[in-house]
Amino acid sequence: MSRNIFIVSLLAFMLGFSCQVKVEEKGKDPVETIITRFDRPDASILKGVYIPEDKEYFYTSGLVADVVDVDAEPGTYKRYGDTYQQSKSTLEKIKATLAEADFTMEDVFFLRVYLAPDQEGNIDWQAWFKAYGEYFNNDANPNKVARSTIAVFALANPDLLIEIEAVAAK
């Protein structure tokens, strides 16, 4: 019997630390909370990001580059560009998609990036890192993001070398 009381007490104690109760005082404005970015000074990406519950979110689907030359033969870099060109095209598409929902690249806190090999079987990591640096962690947008960059066997279209998902909050 005392063992059961101990287990019930332990569970009640643990639940007390995992539950949160939000209390608002009447007549007071809600306190604005901030997004906290956990930096890695030696890296171009973050360790993590804390988003308070009062923030708005926006998620993009996996977006890919636009065709740069519709007359180019499929299977050539002339059609969509190399990894760097596709990365920039995709980031521009993310920027435009965010703008439709009144978000900006500065609001982005997470990216999931899929990189596929070129026709020779090589993944151009440096091309992606270069393009990333033109949109994040720079003078125009000092914000870094939490990010996963994943090498994949292929994307749905064999001409595509990169697909990116973005998550923003404000």
C-alpha positions in Angstrom: 0.0 0.0 0.0 2.7 2.5 0.9 4.5 1.6 -2.3 1.4 2.6 -4.3 1.2 5.9 -2.4 4.9 6.5 -3.2 4.4 5.9 -6.9 1.3 8.1 -7.1 3.1 10.8 -5.2 6.1 10.5 -7.5 3.9 10.7 -10.6 2.0 13.8 -9.2 5.4 15.4 -8.4 6.7 14.7 -12.0 3.5 16.0 -13.6 3.8 19.2 -11.7 7.1 19.9 -13.5 5.8 18.9 -17.0 2.6 20.9 -17.0 2.4 24.7 -17.5 -0.4 26.9 -16.5 -0.7 30.3 -18.1 -2.1 33.0 -15.8 -3.1 36.4 -17.2 -3.8 39.4 -15.0 -6.9 41.4 -16.0 -6.1 44.9 -17.2 -2.5 44.2 -18.0 -0.9 43.9 -21.4 0.5 40.5 -22.2 4.3 40.4 -21.9 6.0 40.1 -25.2 8.4 37.2 -25.4 11.4 36.9 -27.7 12.7 34.3 -29.9 16.0 33.0 -28.5 18.7 31.8 -30.8 21.3 29.5 -29.2 24.5 30.5 -31.1 27.5 28.6 -32.1 30.1 31.4 -32.6 32.4 29.1 -34.5 29.7 28.0 -37.0 27.4 29.5 -39.5 24.4 27.7 -38.0 22.8 27.7 -34.6 22.7 25.0 -31.9 19.0 25.5 -31.6 16.1 28.1 -31.3 13.5 28.6 -28.6 10.2 29.9 -30.0 7.7 31.2 -27.3 4.1 30.1 -27.7 2.9 33.6 -28.6 4.6 33.6 -32.0 3.2 33.1 -35.4 4.7 30.3 -37.6 5.0 29.8 -41.3 6.2 26.6 -43.0 7.1 26.2 -46.6 6.9 23.0 -48.4 10.1 21.6 -50.0 10.9 24.1 -52.7 13.2 23.7 -55.7 14.8 25.9 -58.2 13.0 27.4 -61.2 14.0 26.5 -64.7 16.6 29.0 -66.0 16.5 27.9 -69.6 13.3 26.1 -70.8 14.9 25.3 -74.2 17.9 23.6 -72.6 18.1 19.8 -72.9 16.9 18.0 -69.8 19.7 16.5 -67.8 22.1 19.4 -68.4 23.1 22.2 -66.0 21.8 24.7 -68.5 18.2 23.8 -67.6 18.2 24.5 -63.8 21.8 25.5 -63.2 24.5 24.0 -60.9 24.1 23.5 -57.2 25.0 27.1 -56.4 22.5 28.5 -59.0 19.8 26.2 -57.8 20.5 27.1 -54.2 20.1 30.8 -54.9 17.0 30.2 -57.0 15.4 28.2 -54.3 16.3 30.7 -51.6 14.7 33.4 -53.7 11.6 31.3 -54.1 11.5 30.9 -50.3 11.9 34.6 -49.9 9.0 35.3 -52.2 6.8 32.6 -50.6 7.5 34.1 -47.1 6.6 37.6 -48.4 3.2 36.3 -49.5 2.5 35.6 -45.8 4.1 38.8 -44.6 7.3 37.0 -43.3 10.9 37.8 -44.2 14.1 35.8 -44.4 15.0 37.4 -41.1 12.1 35.4 -39.6 13.4 32.1 -40.8 14.8 30.0 -37.9 15.0 26.5 -39.4 16.0 25.1 -42.8 15.9 21.4 -43.9 18.1 21.0 -47.0 18.3 18.0 -49.3 21.3 17.9 -51.6 21.5 15.4 -54.5 24.6 14.3 -56.4 25.4 15.7 -59.8 25.7 13.5 -62.9 29.2 12.5 -61.8 27.9 11.4 -58.4 29.4 14.4 -56.4 27.5 16.6 -53.9 28.6 20.2 -54.0 28.4 21.1 -50.3 30.5 24.2 -50.7 28.1 25.7 -53.4 25.2 25.3 -50.9 27.2 26.8 -48.0 28.2 29.8 -50.2 24.6 30.5 -51.2 23.4 30.1 -47.6 26.0 32.7 -46.5 24.5 35.2 -49.0 21.1 35.0 -47.2 21.9 34.3 -43.6 24.7 35.2 -41.1 25.8 38.3 -43.0 25.4 42.1 -42.8 22.0 42.2 -44.5 20.6 39.4 -42.3 22.8 38.6 -39.3 20.4 35.9 -38.2 21.7 32.3 -38.3 19.3 29.4 -38.5 19.1 25.9 -37.0 19.6 23.7 -40.0 19.8 20.1 -41.2 21.6 19.5 -44.5 21.0 15.9 -45.8 22.6 14.2 -48.7 20.0 12.1 -50.7 20.3 9.6 -53.5 18.2 11.7 -55.8 15.3 14.2 -55.8 12.0 13.7 -57.7 13.4 15.4 -60.8 16.9 14.1 -61.7 17.9 17.6 -63.0 17.4 19.1 -59.5 20.3 19.1 -57.0 18.7 20.8 -54.0 15.4 21.1 -52.2 14.8 23.3 -49.2 12.1 23.6 -46.5 12.0 26.7 -44.3 10.2 27.5 -41.0 9.8 31.1 -39.9 8.4 32.7 -36.8 7.6 36.2 -35.7 
